[in-house]
């Protein structure tokens, strides 16, 4: 009866009932909306505070490049195990060795009770990963890196896994500027032909879809093996002579710098030999794909290929 009386009074006062109801509903909706919005915000903040993904504090790295990147991000103290090949930085040598990335010691891994085990996709053993997961270990397999963008992406992924994403992005921003500086210097220069020697027995190089090939290109050179369908093909001296590179860059795989240069001097017809343009690159920086190593190796390659830019 009260409702009917109210409506009758509204009508008799000259108000439009529809307009009145619409205004009333809007006011009511805004009040409810604000209250629910406030409640939702409180619940969201509460859950954010108490439901965060735990940061790993005991990490095992099963690849040298991953180990280096963890140290670069400031997560060195959280590493409890590494492979026998993890020698950089110097502090990595003090970490407990858990075998190789192909054959990690599962007993040691279980004893260490890591929160996270990091693998590199290239060279990892899927059966080993499956066994680790079956044993309850948290495993992350990081993608293969064929160029610097993929190296940077992997670095940021490691940052995410260790709650250091912002630091990873800060480092990458600085390194991008250094890459841009090199590419801007070389982009309009003539591109000398380059042979990159990755191994001497057998003689090997790096072709397309490798970060080494990208180094040569960004440094203003032309890789004579760039068109090979094999990423790391075997080569022979005759093929090098036929393509006659202007520059030879090699990494030390056992022989001394002088001994390696002497091998090439047997081929005086090579432009690189004629002009004394045979250089040894830092093996570690050139072959271990971390963001800092890539950029430092790139800058060195630039001085080898374009000494006029020093």
C-alpha positions, 0 to 999 in steps of 0.5 A: 500500500505504501508503494502505491501511495508513493507512486500516486504522490509522485504523479500528483506532484507532476513528476515523470515516474520513468525518469524518477525510477531511472535516476534512482536506479543509476544512483543505486547502481553507482553505490553498489558498483563502488562498494563492490569495486572497493571490495574487489581491490581489497581482495586483490591486494590481499591475495597478491600479498599472500599468494605470490609465486615463491622465489627460487632460493636453491637453483641448479644450472645445467649450462655454462651460459645459464650459470653466467646469466644467473651471476649477471642478474645477482642470483649467484648466491642462490646457485647450489649446483652447476656442471663441470663445464661452468667456469665463468665467472670465477665464483662458479668454480666454487659451486658444487658440480653435479655432472654434465648437462648431458649426464647430470648426477641425479643423486646429487640433485636430489640431495641438493633439493633445488627449487629450480633446475635450469636446462638449455634446450640445445644439447639437453637430454629429454629423458633426463628432464622427464626423470627429474620431473617424475622425481618432483623437481621443478625444471625449466628448459630454456630455448635455443639461441640463434641470434641476439634477440633470442639471447636477450629473450632467454635472459629476460626469461631467467630474470622472470624465473628468479624475480629479477625481470626488471634488472634483466630489462635494464641490462638489455636496454644498455646492451641494445644501445651498444649494438646500435652504435656498432651497426650504425658505424658499419651499415654503409661500409664495404663488407669484407669477406670473413672466415670464422674458424670455430675449430681446427681439427676438424676445421669448422665454422658457423653458418646461417641461423647462428649468433656467430654469423649475426656477429659478423654481419652486424660488425660489417662483414660477410660470412663466407659460410653464411649460405650453408644449410648446416649451422656449424659445418665442417670446412676444408682449406681448399674451400676457404682458398676458393672463397678467399676471405679478407679476414680470418677470425678464429677461437682458441681450441687448443693451439696457441695463437702463433701456431694457428696463424702459422697454419694459415701462412701455408696459403700465401695466396689468401688475402687475409694472409697477404694483409696480416688480417688473421685474428684470435677472438676471445673463445669464451665471449665468442662462444658462450651466448650471454647478452654481455658476451655477445655484445663484447664479442661483437665489438671485438669483431668490429675492430677485426673487420673494420680496423679503421673504426678504432 
